[in-house]
Amino acid sequence: MTPIDVVKTRIQIDPALARHHLFSGGRLIVTKEGPSALLTGFGPTAVGYFVQGGAKFAGYEFWKQKFVLVAGDQETAVRYRTAIYLGAASVGEFFADILLTPLEATRIRMVSQHGYATGLVSGFTLRDLYAGFIPILFKQIPYAIGQFTVNELCHEVAFRNMSEEARAKLSPTSKLSISLTSGVIAGFAAAILSQPADTLLSQINKGHGPQGTMLYRLGTLARQAGFKGLFAGLGPRMVMTAGLVSGQFLIYGAVKHAMGAPPGVEIHKESTK
């Protein structure tokens, strides 16, 4: 994912790459800076998504269960399942972003500022790295909403007309296909919902924008970018996010299965037939 992320970030913040797409932007970076430039920021990317992903998935499961208990009974939980998905994703992501923010800032600075650092250890410092906490919430909470809510709804559509017996007899290939397809669709949704804030976050960590409060800086940068500018780099990011989200769901499911963990609380709406 790192090479795609590098190209996406450079398209967002480098005027010379603003009109390029994934492949042409990648070729230009390799031509000017060499193939190794596409791996810039690998350390903070790997560590950041590892700790944030673990906290986010665990948080989602935890808060989903809590909100189901608040609903009082299964019927009520099913009726308000979308609100439960949205709430659990948002709260779980909030706490996960406390871990992610300094690592994401380090990654963006390594990609956008040539010579900023040689790796995660030399580039990581807590000073000023939480300046992007508010914009990262604007980015990651819509991302998590798209990731978890759409994934849940995709599984619901796939399983709605299956009996419990049919679901129990699903082959590993069928289960993998359902999980992979749901993850890819959820990844597309997450990328689209969070793209404007992702663009603004790259600009903030690059040091762009006027002085003032964070909300004032975000508003000014958004007006300057316009609708088209806010969605710069969406194509590469959709590719990256589809792979990342589907991979995370597959790995999370495999780890839970290997550890013998019980399945999460399910509040899908059953078929009315």
VENHUSUL-V134800 format. One record per run of one state. SS is the DSSP state (alpha for helix, beta for strand, coil for the rest). FROM is the first residue (numbers start at 1). LEN is the number of residues. If there is no record, write none. Layout:
ss | from | len
SS | FROM | LEN
SS | FROM | LEN
//
This chain:
ss | from | len
coil | 1 | 1
alpha | 2 | 12
coil | 14 | 1
alpha | 15 | 3
coil | 18 | 4
alpha | 22 | 12
coil | 34 | 1
alpha | 35 | 5
coil | 40 | 2
alpha | 42 | 30
coil | 72 | 2
alpha | 74 | 6
coil | 80 | 1
alpha | 81 | 32
coil | 113 | 7
alpha | 120 | 4
coil | 124 | 9
alpha | 133 | 27
coil | 160 | 4
alpha | 164 | 5
coil | 169 | 3
alpha | 172 | 35
coil | 207 | 7
alpha | 214 | 17
coil | 231 | 3
alpha | 234 | 25
coil | 259 | 15
//
